Each structure stands twice: as C-alpha cells, then as structure tokens.
C-alpha cells in the first residue's frame, strides 16, 4: 500500500533529523532525550539521589536521561499505558496513572515519601482535528497537575510539554498558583514549526 504524502514527508523528516541520528549514535531511545537534557542544563532540575516520576514514559527517552542523572542513590518511577523496556535506576508501572489501582501502586512505591521532581513528555494521539487535539493535550496536563498535587513534595519541581493554543493561557495561570516560578522553554530539539513548548515550574507550594 502506497504511503500518503504526509506520512512520506514525516518519514523523510525523521530519517534526516540530526537529533534522531544523534540519539542513534549515543544510545538514547528517542530524540526527545535531548529536550530534557537541555531543560536540565538550563534549569538544574535533576540531581543525584533524587526521586523522579516520569508520566507517560514510553519508549523511555526521558526516563533514560533521568535515570543516568539521579545515579545509583536516586530512583525514577516511570508510568505509561504502553510497555517499556528496563532501564538502569528506573522502576516501571504499566497502566493509566489516573487509575486508582495505579495511583495506589505509586503511593506504595513512595512509601510515605514524595517526589522531588515530576516530568512529562505526554502528547495525545493526533487526530488531525486541531480543537480536539488541543483539548486532549490540556486535559493530560490537568491530570498531570493532579498527580503533582498528590505526590510532589513542597519545594519540588514539575516539567511538562504543552501545546500552545486554546486553554494554554488558563493552564499557565493555574500552574502559577501552585509554584513560585514558571518558565516556558523551547528546546533546540523541539521542531521549530511545532506549537509545543516546555513548562518548567519550580518551588511547589504544597
């Protein structure tokens, strides 16, 4: 079956993408790893010994970076509805992070403690209907913020992908009520034509 013009264009961009090639050379699972690497270089998000949660982690690009940075004395808890292969310093729970059974497993993993940092590179499956896709993107962010409220320690940080559009200004306003400082970043590995940006929120008020 012949590829559509749009899928052929995507394949061409992907194959020729310098970050895809760099990820293959350096052993990262996805090009998105470089987005977190740049965010961490600018905002000093991850330190050795931290407890980090990665929401929507598969295939593991962000978890891989975080696992290396927290080191042997730290730990990353990754969650996704899709399976994910093992990574060093990373534990994985497969399932919907809003499901009560999964929430309980997360709480059990924490053992009464809380996360130092929560990260999320979640994006909705694109339907092509812009309003619906944007709505789902903001919905994911709202769900992530609910997890932040439950499991992030006071003073902790949150970093997540956001698509600019309907609902994004309101979400930013809400996020700023929970954190001392909220920054908007556009990493080099984020495609210029994409509406995606990354939110870095520091100083969780609890």
C-alpha positions in Angstrom: 0.0 0.0 0.0 1.4 3.4 -1.0 2.3 5.9 1.7 0.3 9.1 1.9 2.2 12.3 1.0 2.0 13.4 4.7 3.4 10.1 6.0 6.2 10.2 3.4 7.1 13.7 4.4 7.2 12.7 8.1 9.4 9.7 7.3 11.8 11.9 5.3 12.0 14.5 8.2 12.5 11.7 10.7 15.3 9.9 8.8 17.1 13.2 8.1 16.6 14.7 11.6 20.0 15.4 13.2 18.6 14.6 16.7 17.3 11.2 15.5 20.8 10.5 14.2 22.5 11.7 17.4 20.2 9.6 19.5 21.1 6.5 17.5 24.8 7.3 17.9 24.6 8.0 21.6 22.3 5.2 22.5 19.2 7.2 23.5 15.8 5.6 22.9 14.3 8.7 21.4 15.2 12.2 20.1 13.1 13.6 23.0 16.0 12.8 25.3 17.8 16.0 24.1 14.8 18.1 25.2 15.2 17.0 28.8 19.0 17.2 28.6 18.7 20.9 27.5 16.0 21.7 30.1 18.2 20.2 32.8 21.3 22.1 31.7 19.3 25.4 31.8 17.2 24.8 34.9 19.2 22.3 37.0 16.2 20.0 37.5 17.8 16.7 38.3 20.5 15.9 40.9 22.0 12.7 42.1 19.9 11.0 44.8 16.5 12.4 43.7 13.2 10.6 43.4 11.7 11.4 40.0 8.4 10.5 38.4 8.1 10.3 34.6 4.5 10.4 33.4 3.8 8.9 30.0 7.3 7.5 29.8 7.4 5.0 26.9 9.6 4.4 25.0 11.8 5.8 27.8 13.8 8.7 26.4 13.2 10.9 29.4 13.4 8.1 31.9 16.8 7.1 30.4 18.2 10.6 30.9 16.7 11.0 34.4 18.0 7.5 35.5 21.5 8.4 34.5 21.3 11.8 36.3 19.8 10.5 39.6 22.5 7.9 39.8 22.6 4.8 42.0 21.4 6.6 45.1 18.4 8.0 43.3 15.4 6.4 41.6 13.0 7.1 38.7 9.4 5.8 38.7 8.1 5.7 35.1 4.5 5.1 34.1 2.8 4.5 30.8 -0.2 2.6 29.4 2.3 1.1 26.9 5.1 -1.3 27.8 8.6 -0.1 28.3 11.9 -2.0 28.4 14.0 -1.9 31.6 16.4 1.0 32.3 19.1 1.4 34.9 17.9 3.2 38.1 14.3 3.2 36.8 11.2 1.3 38.0 8.2 1.0 35.7 4.5 0.7 36.4 2.4 -0.1 33.3 -1.1 1.4 33.4 -3.1 4.6 33.4 -1.6 6.9 36.0 -5.1 8.3 36.9 -6.5 4.8 37.6 -7.0 4.3 41.4 -5.1 1.0 41.4 -2.1 2.6 39.6 -2.2 5.6 42.0 -2.1 3.2 44.9 0.9 1.4 43.4 2.7 4.8 43.1 1.9 5.6 46.7 3.2 2.2 47.8 6.4 2.8 45.8 6.8 6.2 47.6 6.4 4.5 51.0 5.2 7.7 52.6 7.7 9.9 50.8 7.1 12.3 47.9 8.8 13.0 44.6 11.4 15.7 44.2 10.5 16.2 40.5 7.7 15.1 38.2 8.4 15.2 34.4 6.0 14.5 31.5 6.5 14.5 27.7 3.0 13.2 27.1 1.3 14.1 23.8 -2.2 13.0 22.6 -2.6 10.7 19.6 -3.1 13.2 16.9 -6.5 13.0 15.2 -5.9 15.9 12.8 -8.8 17.9 14.4 -6.9 20.8 16.0 -9.5 21.7 18.6 -9.9 18.1 19.8 -6.1 17.5 19.9 -5.5 20.7 21.8 -8.3 19.9 24.3 -6.8 16.4 24.9 -3.3 18.0 25.4 -4.6 20.4 28.1 -6.6 17.5 29.7 -3.4 15.5 30.0 -1.7 18.5 31.6 -4.6 18.8 34.1 -4.3 15.2 35.0 -0.5 15.6 35.5 -1.1 18.6 37.7 -3.5 16.5 39.8 -0.7 13.9 40.3 1.7 16.8 41.2 -0.7 17.9 43.9 -0.9 14.4 45.4 2.7 13.3 45.2 5.2 16.2 44.8 7.0 17.4 47.9 6.9 21.1 48.8 9.7 23.0 47.0 9.7 20.3 44.3 9.6 20.9 40.5 7.5 19.9 37.5 8.4 19.9 33.8 6.0 19.1 31.1 5.2 19.5 27.4 2.4 21.9 26.5 1.0 22.8 23.1 0.2 26.5 22.8 -3.4 27.2 21.9 -6.9 27.2 23.4 -6.6 26.6 27.2 -2.9 27.0 27.5 -3.0 30.5 29.0 -5.6 29.4 31.5 -3.4 26.4 32.4 -0.4 28.6 32.9 -2.4 30.8 35.2 -3.4 27.8 37.2 0.1 26.4 37.4 1.4 29.7 38.7 -0.9 29.4 41.7 0.9 26.2 42.7 4.5 27.2 42.0 6.8 30.1 42.9 8.3 30.3 39.4 7.0 29.1 36.0 9.2 29.3 32.9 8.4 28.5 29.2 11.2 26.8 27.2 11.6 25.9 23.6 14.5 23.4 23.4 16.6 23.2 20.3 15.4 19.6 19.7 11.7 20.8 19.6 10.8 21.3 16.0 10.5 25.0 15.1 7.1 24.6 13.4 5.6 22.7 16.3 3.4 24.5 18.8 5.0 22.5 21.6 6.8 24.3 24.4 8.0 23.0 27.7 6.9 24.3 31.1 9.4 24.3 33.9 7.7 25.0 37.3 9.8 25.4 40.4 9.1 25.8 44.1 5.9 23.8 44.6 3.8 25.4 47.3 2.3 22.1 48.5 
